[in-house]
Amino acid sequence: MVFVEILQYFFQIFKKIQNRIVSPQMVGDIRKPLVEKLRRERINSSIEQLKSLLGPDFLKQQPDSKLEKADILEMTVCFLTQLHSFSLSWSTACLVEIYKLLL
């Protein structure tokens, strides 16, 4: 679908260039909505990937309601914070054990 829109965009530009009625502002006016749509699609795709990576434990927090993008981002931050703190505590414990073995 996006590929077809990109082709349509270039076809419009090509037609206007052939007719010599294109200005840099016209190119920008045509390109801006397409670029914005592609940006939104990338954001939505990434948020869906985050949602699938969060797993069922985090998604159970709001079982009957549709999760908003902000909810998914907040849950991701919470998950990464927990993961980071677990990683730090685990690393510290490993270092302590290694130190004890070396003594």
Distance bins in CASP14 RR format, pairs under 12 A and 6 or more apart:
PFRMAT RR
TARGET T0000
AUTHOR 0000-0000-0000
RMODE 2
METHOD distances of the structure
MODEL  1
1 7 0 0 0 0 0 1 0 0 0 0 0
1 8 0 0 0 0 0 1 0 0 0 0 0
1 37 0 0 0 0 0 1 0 0 0 0 0
1 38 0 0 0 0 0 1 0 0 0 0 0
1 41 0 0 0 0 1 0 0 0 0 0 0
2 8 0 0 0 0 0 1 0 0 0 0 0
2 9 0 0 0 0 0 1 0 0 0 0 0
2 34 0 0 0 0 1 0 0 0 0 0 0
2 35 0 0 0 0 0 1 0 0 0 0 0
2 37 1 0 0 1 0 0 0 0 0 0 0
2 38 1 0 0 1 0 0 0 0 0 0 0
2 39 0 0 0 0 0 1 0 0 0 0 0
2 40 0 0 0 0 0 1 0 0 0 0 0
2 41 1 0 0 1 0 0 0 0 0 0 0
2 42 0 0 0 0 0 1 0 0 0 0 0
2 45 0 0 0 0 0 1 0 0 0 0 0
3 9 0 0 0 0 0 1 0 0 0 0 0
3 10 0 0 0 0 0 1 0 0 0 0 0
3 34 0 0 0 0 0 1 0 0 0 0 0
3 38 0 0 0 0 0 1 0 0 0 0 0
3 41 0 0 0 0 0 1 0 0 0 0 0
4 10 0 0 0 0 0 1 0 0 0 0 0
4 11 0 0 0 0 0 1 0 0 0 0 0
4 34 0 0 0 0 0 1 0 0 0 0 0
5 11 0 0 0 0 0 1 0 0 0 0 0
5 12 0 0 0 0 0 1 0 0 0 0 0
5 30 0 0 0 0 0 1 0 0 0 0 0
5 31 0 0 0 0 0 1 0 0 0 0 0
5 33 0 0 0 0 1 0 0 0 0 0 0
5 34 1 0 0 1 0 0 0 0 0 0 0
5 35 0 0 0 0 0 1 0 0 0 0 0
5 36 0 0 0 0 0 1 0 0 0 0 0
5 37 1 0 0 1 0 0 0 0 0 0 0
5 38 0 0 0 0 1 0 0 0 0 0 0
5 41 0 0 0 0 0 1 0 0 0 0 0
6 12 0 0 0 0 0 1 0 0 0 0 0
6 13 0 0 0 0 0 1 0 0 0 0 0
6 30 0 0 0 0 0 1 0 0 0 0 0
6 31 0 0 0 0 0 1 0 0 0 0 0
6 34 1 0 0 1 0 0 0 0 0 0 0
6 35 0 0 0 0 0 1 0 0 0 0 0
6 37 0 0 0 0 0 1 0 0 0 0 0
6 38 0 0 0 0 1 0 0 0 0 0 0
6 41 0 0 0 0 0 1 0 0 0 0 0
7 13 0 0 0 0 0 1 0 0 0 0 0
7 14 0 0 0 0 0 1 0 0 0 0 0
7 34 0 0 0 0 0 1 0 0 0 0 0
8 14 0 0 0 0 0 1 0 0 0 0 0
8 15 0 0 0 0 0 1 0 0 0 0 0
8 30 0 0 0 0 1 0 0 0 0 0 0
8 33 0 0 0 0 0 1 0 0 0 0 0
8 34 0 0 0 0 1 0 0 0 0 0 0
9 15 0 0 0 0 0 1 0 0 0 0 0
9 16 0 0 0 0 0 1 0 0 0 0 0
9 27 0 0 0 0 1 0 0 0 0 0 0
9 28 0 0 0 0 0 1 0 0 0 0 0
9 29 0 0 0 0 0 1 0 0 0 0 0
9 30 1 0 0 1 0 0 0 0 0 0 0
9 31 1 0 0 1 0 0 0 0 0 0 0
9 32 0 0 0 0 0 1 0 0 0 0 0
9 33 0 0 0 0 1 0 0 0 0 0 0
9 34 1 0 1 0 0 0 0 0 0 0 0
9 35 0 0 0 0 1 0 0 0 0 0 0
9 37 0 0 0 0 0 1 0 0 0 0 0
9 38 0 0 0 0 0 1 0 0 0 0 0
10 16 0 0 0 0 0 1 0 0 0 0 0
10 17 0 0 0 0 0 1 0 0 0 0 0
10 27 0 0 0 0 0 1 0 0 0 0 0
10 30 0 0 0 0 1 0 0 0 0 0 0
10 31 0 0 0 0 0 1 0 0 0 0 0
10 34 0 0 0 0 1 0 0 0 0 0 0
11 17 0 0 0 0 0 1 0 0 0 0 0
11 18 0 0 0 0 0 1 0 0 0 0 0
11 30 0 0 0 0 0 1 0 0 0 0 0
12 18 0 0 0 0 0 1 0 0 0 0 0
12 19 0 0 0 0 0 1 0 0 0 0 0
12 21 0 0 0 0 0 1 0 0 0 0 0
12 22 0 0 0 0 1 0 0 0 0 0 0
12 26 0 0 0 0 1 0 0 0 0 0 0
12 27 0 0 0 0 1 0 0 0 0 0 0
12 28 0 0 0 0 0 1 0 0 0 0 0
12 29 0 0 0 0 0 1 0 0 0 0 0
12 30 1 0 1 0 0 0 0 0 0 0 0
12 31 0 0 0 0 1 0 0 0 0 0 0
12 33 0 0 0 0 0 1 0 0 0 0 0
12 34 0 0 0 0 0 1 0 0 0 0 0
13 19 0 0 0 0 0 1 0 0 0 0 0
13 21 0 0 0 0 0 1 0 0 0 0 0
13 22 1 0 0 1 0 0 0 0 0 0 0
13 23 0 0 0 0 0 1 0 0 0 0 0
13 24 0 0 0 0 0 1 0 0 0 0 0
13 26 0 0 0 0 1 0 0 0 0 0 0
13 27 1 0 0 1 0 0 0 0 0 0 0
13 28 0 0 0 0 1 0 0 0 0 0 0
13 29 0 0 0 0 0 1 0 0 0 0 0
13 30 1 0 0 1 0 0 0 0 0 0 0
13 31 0 0 0 0 1 0 0 0 0 0 0
13 34 0 0 0 0 0 1 0 0 0 0 0
14 22 0 0 0 0 1 0 0 0 0 0 0
14 27 0 0 0 0 0 1 0 0 0 0 0
14 30 0 0 0 0 0 1 0 0 0 0 0
15 21 0 0 0 0 1 0 0 0 0 0 0
15 22 0 0 0 0 1 0 0 0 0 0 0
15 26 0 0 0 0 0 1 0 0 0 0 0
15 30 0 0 0 0 0 1 0 0 0 0 0
16 22 1 1 0 0 0 0 0 0 0 0 0
16 23 0 0 0 0 1 0 0 0 0 0 0
16 24 0 0 0 0 0 1 0 0 0 0 0
16 25 0 0 0 0 0 1 0 0 0 0 0
16 26 1 0 0 1 0 0 0 0 0 0 0
16 27 0 0 0 0 1 0 0 0 0 0 0
16 28 0 0 0 0 0 1 0 0 0 0 0
16 29 0 0 0 0 0 1 0 0 0 0 0
16 30 0 0 0 0 1 0 0 0 0 0 0
17 23 0 0 0 0 0 1 0 0 0 0 0
17 24 0 0 0 0 0 1 0 0 0 0 0
17 26 0 0 0 0 0 1 0 0 0 0 0
17 27 0 0 0 0 1 0 0 0 0 0 0
17 30 0 0 0 0 0 1 0 0 0 0 0
19 26 0 0 0 0 0 1 0 0 0 0 0
20 26 0 0 0 0 0 1 0 0 0 0 0
21 27 0 0 0 0 0 1 0 0 0 0 0
22 28 0 0 0 0 0 1 0 0 0 0 0
22 29 0 0 0 0 0 1 0 0 0 0 0
22 30 0 0 0 0 1 0 0 0 0 0 0
22 31 0 0 0 0 0 1 0 0 0 0 0
23 29 0 0 0 0 1 0 0 0 0 0 0
23 30 0 0 0 0 0 1 0 0 0 0 0
24 30 0 0 0 0 0 1 0 0 0 0 0
24 31 0 0 0 0 0 1 0 0 0 0 0
25 31 0 0 0 0 0 1 0 0 0 0 0
25 32 0 0 0 0 0 1 0 0 0 0 0
26 32 0 0 0 0 0 1 0 0 0 0 0
27 34 0 0 0 0 0 1 0 0 0 0 0
27 35 0 0 0 0 0 1 0 0 0 0 0
28 34 0 0 0 0 1 0 0 0 0 0 0
28 35 0 0 0 0 1 0 0 0 0 0 0
28 36 0 0 0 0 0 1 0 0 0 0 0
29 35 0 0 0 0 0 1 0 0 0 0 0
30 36 0 0 0 0 0 1 0 0 0 0 0
31 37 0 0 0 0 0 1 0 0 0 0 0
31 38 0 0 0 0 0 1 0 0 0 0 0
32 38 0 0 0 0 0 1 0 0 0 0 0
32 39 0 0 0 0 0 1 0 0 0 0 0
33 39 0 0 0 0 0 1 0 0 0 0 0
33 40 0 0 0 0 0 1 0 0 0 0 0
34 40 0 0 0 0 0 1 0 0 0 0 0
34 41 0 0 0 0 0 1 0 0 0 0 0
35 41 0 0 0 0 0 1 0 0 0 0 0
35 42 0 0 0 0 0 1 0 0 0 0 0
36 42 0 0 0 0 0 1 0 0 0 0 0
36 43 0 0 0 0 0 1 0 0 0 0 0
37 43 0 0 0 0 0 1 0 0 0 0 0
37 44 0 0 0 0 0 1 0 0 0 0 0
38 44 0 0 0 0 0 1 0 0 0 0 0
38 45 0 0 0 0 0 1 0 0 0 0 0
39 45 0 0 0 0 0 1 0 0 0 0 0
39 46 0 0 0 0 0 1 0 0 0 0 0
40 46 0 0 0 0 0 1 0 0 0 0 0
40 47 0 0 0 0 0 1 0 0 0 0 0
40 69 0 0 0 0 0 1 0 0 0 0 0
41 47 0 0 0 0 0 1 0 0 0 0 0
41 48 0 0 0 0 0 1 0 0 0 0 0
42 48 0 0 0 0 0 1 0 0 0 0 0
42 49 0 0 0 0 0 1 0 0 0 0 0
43 49 0 0 0 0 0 1 0 0 0 0 0
43 50 0 0 0 0 0 1 0 0 0 0 0
43 69 1 0 0 1 0 0 0 0 0 0 0
43 72 0 0 0 0 0 1 0 0 0 0 0
43 73 0 0 0 0 0 1 0 0 0 0 0
44 50 0 0 0 0 0 1 0 0 0 0 0
44 51 0 0 0 0 0 1 0 0 0 0 0
44 69 1 0 0 1 0 0 0 0 0 0 0
44 72 0 0 0 0 0 1 0 0 0 0 0
45 51 0 0 0 0 0 1 0 0 0 0 0
45 52 0 0 0 0 0 1 0 0 0 0 0
45 69 0 0 0 0 0 1 0 0 0 0 0
46 52 0 0 0 0 0 1 0 0 0 0 0
46 53 0 0 0 0 0 1 0 0 0 0 0
46 69 0 0 0 0 1 0 0 0 0 0 0
46 72 0 0 0 0 1 0 0 0 0 0 0
46 73 0 0 0 0 1 0 0 0 0 0 0
46 76 0 0 0 0 0 1 0 0 0 0 0
47 53 0 0 0 0 0 1 0 0 0 0 0
47 54 0 0 0 0 0 1 0 0 0 0 0
47 67 0 0 0 0 1 0 0 0 0 0 0
47 68 0 0 0 0 1 0 0 0 0 0 0
47 69 1 0 1 0 0 0 0 0 0 0 0
47 70 0 0 0 0 1 0 0 0 0 0 0
47 71 0 0 0 0 1 0 0 0 0 0 0
47 72 1 0 1 0 0 0 0 0 0 0 0
47 73 1 0 0 1 0 0 0 0 0 0 0
47 74 0 0 0 0 0 1 0 0 0 0 0
47 75 0 0 0 0 0 1 0 0 0 0 0
47 76 0 0 0 0 1 0 0 0 0 0 0
48 54 0 0 0 0 0 1 0 0 0 0 0
48 67 0 0 0 0 0 1 0 0 0 0 0
48 69 0 0 0 0 1 0 0 0 0 0 0
48 72 0 0 0 0 1 0 0 0 0 0 0
48 76 0 0 0 0 0 1 0 0 0 0 0
49 55 0 0 0 0 0 1 0 0 0 0 0
49 72 0 0 0 0 1 0 0 0 0 0 0
49 76 0 0 0 0 0 1 0 0 0 0 0
50 58 0 0 0 0 0 1 0 0 0 0 0
50 59 0 0 0 0 0 1 0 0 0 0 0
50 67 0 0 0 0 0 1 0 0 0 0 0
50 69 0 0 0 0 1 0 0 0 0 0 0
50 70 0 0 0 0 0 1 0 0 0 0 0
50 71 0 0 0 0 0 1 0 0 0 0 0
50 72 1 0 1 0 0 0 0 0 0 0 0
50 73 1 0 0 1 0 0 0 0 0 0 0
50 74 0 0 0 0 0 1 0 0 0 0 0
50 75 0 0 0 0 1 0 0 0 0 0 0
50 76 1 0 1 0 0 0 0 0 0 0 0
50 77 0 0 0 0 0 1 0 0 0 0 0
50 78 0 0 0 0 0 1 0 0 0 0 0
50 79 0 0 0 0 1 0 0 0 0 0 0
50 80 0 0 0 0 0 1 0 0 0 0 0
51 58 0 0 0 0 1 0 0 0 0 0 0
51 59 1 0 0 1 0 0 0 0 0 0 0
51 62 0 0 0 0 0 1 0 0 0 0 0
51 66 0 0 0 0 0 1 0 0 0 0 0
51 67 1 0 0 1 0 0 0 0 0 0 0
51 68 0 0 0 0 0 1 0 0 0 0 0
51 69 0 0 0 0 1 0 0 0 0 0 0
51 71 0 0 0 0 1 0 0 0 0 0 0
51 72 1 0 1 0 0 0 0 0 0 0 0
51 73 0 0 0 0 1 0 0 0 0 0 0
51 74 0 0 0 0 0 1 0 0 0 0 0
51 75 0 0 0 0 1 0 0 0 0 0 0
51 76 0 0 0 0 1 0 0 0 0 0 0
51 79 0 0 0 0 0 1 0 0 0 0 0
52 58 0 0 0 0 0 1 0 0 0 0 0
52 59 0 0 0 0 1 0 0 0 0 0 0
52 67 0 0 0 0 0 1 0 0 0 0 0
52 72 0 0 0 0 0 1 0 0 0 0 0
52 76 0 0 0 0 0 1 0 0 0 0 0
53 59 0 0 0 0 0 1 0 0 0 0 0
53 72 0 0 0 0 1 0 0 0 0 0 0
53 75 0 0 0 0 0 1 0 0 0 0 0
53 76 1 0 0 1 0 0 0 0 0 0 0
53 79 0 0 0 0 1 0 0 0 0 0 0
53 80 0 0 0 0 0 1 0 0 0 0 0
53 83 0 0 0 0 0 1 0 0 0 0 0
54 60 0 0 0 0 0 1 0 0 0 0 0
54 61 0 0 0 0 1 0 0 0 0 0 0
54 62 0 0 0 0 0 1 0 0 0 0 0
54 67 0 0 0 0 1 0 0 0 0 0 0
54 71 0 0 0 0 0 1 0 0 0 0 0
54 72 1 0 0 1 0 0 0 0 0 0 0
54 73 0 0 0 0 0 1 0 0 0 0 0
54 74 0 0 0 0 0 1 0 0 0 0 0
54 75 1 0 1 0 0 0 0 0 0 0 0
54 76 1 0 0 1 0 0 0 0 0 0 0
54 77 0 0 0 0 0 1 0 0 0 0 0
54 78 0 0 0 0 1 0 0 0 0 0 0
54 79 1 0 0 1 0 0 0 0 0 0 0
54 80 0 0 0 0 0 1 0 0 0 0 0
54 82 0 0 0 0 0 1 0 0 0 0 0
54 83 0 0 0 0 0 1 0 0 0 0 0
55 61 0 0 0 0 0 1 0 0 0 0 0
55 67 0 0 0 0 0 1 0 0 0 0 0
55 72 0 0 0 0 0 1 0 0 0 0 0
55 75 0 0 0 0 1 0 0 0 0 0 0
55 76 0 0 0 0 0 1 0 0 0 0 0
55 79 0 0 0 0 1 0 0 0 0 0 0
56 63 0 0 0 0 1 0 0 0 0 0 0
56 75 0 0 0 0 0 1 0 0 0 0 0
57 63 0 0 0 0 0 1 0 0 0 0 0
57 75 0 0 0 0 1 0 0 0 0 0 0
57 78 0 0 0 0 0 1 0 0 0 0 0
57 79 0 0 0 0 1 0 0 0 0 0 0
57 82 0 0 0 0 0 1 0 0 0 0 0
58 67 0 0 0 0 1 0 0 0 0 0 0
58 71 0 0 0 0 1 0 0 0 0 0 0
58 72 0 0 0 0 1 0 0 0 0 0 0
58 73 0 0 0 0 0 1 0 0 0 0 0
58 74 0 0 0 0 1 0 0 0 0 0 0
58 75 1 0 1 0 0 0 0 0 0 0 0
58 76 0 0 0 0 1 0 0 0 0 0 0
58 77 0 0 0 0 0 1 0 0 0 0 0
58 78 1 0 0 1 0 0 0 0 0 0 0
58 79 1 0 0 1 0 0 0 0 0 0 0
58 80 0 0 0 0 0 1 0 0 0 0 0
58 82 0 0 0 0 0 1 0 0 0 0 0
58 83 0 0 0 0 0 1 0 0 0 0 0
59 65 0 0 0 0 0 1 0 0 0 0 0
59 66 0 0 0 0 0 1 0 0 0 0 0
59 67 1 0 0 1 0 0 0 0 0 0 0
59 71 0 0 0 0 1 0 0 0 0 0 0
59 72 0 0 0 0 1 0 0 0 0 0 0
59 75 0 0 0 0 1 0 0 0 0 0 0
59 76 0 0 0 0 0 1 0 0 0 0 0
59 79 0 0 0 0 0 1 0 0 0 0 0
60 67 0 0 0 0 0 1 0 0 0 0 0
60 75 0 0 0 0 0 1 0 0 0 0 0
61 67 0 0 0 0 1 0 0 0 0 0 0
61 71 0 0 0 0 1 0 0 0 0 0 0
61 72 0 0 0 0 0 1 0 0 0 0 0
61 74 0 0 0 0 0 1 0 0 0 0 0
61 75 1 0 0 1 0 0 0 0 0 0 0
61 78 0 0 0 0 1 0 0 0 0 0 0
61 79 0 0 0 0 0 1 0 0 0 0 0
62 68 0 0 0 0 1 0 0 0 0 0 0
62 70 0 0 0 0 0 1 0 0 0 0 0
62 71 1 0 0 1 0 0 0 0 0 0 0
62 72 0 0 0 0 0 1 0 0 0 0 0
62 74 0 0 0 0 0 1 0 0 0 0 0
62 75 0 0 0 0 1 0 0 0 0 0 0
65 71 0 0 0 0 1 0 0 0 0 0 0
66 72 0 0 0 0 0 1 0 0 0 0 0
67 73 0 0 0 0 1 0 0 0 0 0 0
67 74 0 0 0 0 1 0 0 0 0 0 0
67 75 1 0 0 1 0 0 0 0 0 0 0
67 76 0 0 0 0 0 1 0 0 0 0 0
68 74 0 0 0 0 1 0 0 0 0 0 0
68 75 0 0 0 0 0 1 0 0 0 0 0
69 75 0 0 0 0 0 1 0 0 0 0 0
69 76 0 0 0 0 0 1 0 0 0 0 0
70 76 0 0 0 0 0 1 0 0 0 0 0
70 77 0 0 0 0 0 1 0 0 0 0 0
71 77 0 0 0 0 0 1 0 0 0 0 0
71 78 0 0 0 0 0 1 0 0 0 0 0
72 78 0 0 0 0 0 1 0 0 0 0 0
72 79 0 0 0 0 0 1 0 0 0 0 0
73 79 0 0 0 0 0 1 0 0 0 0 0
73 80 0 0 0 0 0 1 0 0 0 0 0
74 80 0 0 0 0 0 1 0 0 0 0 0
74 81 0 0 0 0 0 1 0 0 0 0 0
75 81 0 0 0 0 0 1 0 0 0 0 0
75 82 0 0 0 0 0 1 0 0 0 0 0
76 82 0 0 0 0 0 1 0 0 0 0 0
76 83 0 0 0 0 0 1 0 0 0 0 0
77 83 0 0 0 0 0 1 0 0 0 0 0
77 84 0 0 0 0 0 1 0 0 0 0 0
78 84 0 0 0 0 0 1 0 0 0 0 0
78 85 0 0 0 0 0 1 0 0 0 0 0
79 85 0 0 0 0 0 1 0 0 0 0 0
79 86 0 0 0 0 0 1 0 0 0 0 0
80 86 0 0 0 0 0 1 0 0 0 0 0
80 87 0 0 0 0 0 1 0 0 0 0 0
81 87 0 0 0 0 0 1 0 0 0 0 0
81 88 0 0 0 0 0 1 0 0 0 0 0
82 88 0 0 0 0 0 1 0 0 0 0 0
82 89 0 0 0 0 0 1 0 0 0 0 0
83 89 0 0 0 0 0 1 0 0 0 0 0
83 90 0 0 0 0 0 1 0 0 0 0 0
84 90 0 0 0 0 0 1 0 0 0 0 0
84 91 0 0 0 0 0 1 0 0 0 0 0
85 91 0 0 0 0 0 1 0 0 0 0 0
85 92 0 0 0 0 0 1 0 0 0 0 0
86 92 0 0 0 0 0 1 0 0 0 0 0
86 93 0 0 0 0 0 1 0 0 0 0 0
87 93 0 0 0 0 0 1 0 0 0 0 0
87 94 0 0 0 0 0 1 0 0 0 0 0
88 94 0 0 0 0 0 1 0 0 0 0 0
88 95 0 0 0 0 0 1 0 0 0 0 0
89 95 0 0 0 0 0 1 0 0 0 0 0
89 96 0 0 0 0 0 1 0 0 0 0 0
90 96 0 0 0 0 0 1 0 0 0 0 0
90 97 0 0 0 0 0 1 0 0 0 0 0
91 97 0 0 0 0 0 1 0 0 0 0 0
91 98 0 0 0 0 0 1 0 0 0 0 0
92 98 0 0 0 0 0 1 0 0 0 0 0
92 99 0 0 0 0 0 1 0 0 0 0 0
93 99 0 0 0 0 0 1 0 0 0 0 0
93 100 0 0 0 0 0 1 0 0 0 0 0
94 100 0 0 0 0 0 1 0 0 0 0 0
94 101 0 0 0 0 0 1 0 0 0 0 0
95 101 0 0 0 0 0 1 0 0 0 0 0
95 102 0 0 0 0 0 1 0 0 0 0 0
96 102 0 0 0 0 0 1 0 0 0 0 0
96 103 0 0 0 0 0 1 0 0 0 0 0
97 103 0 0 0 0 0 1 0 0 0 0 0
END
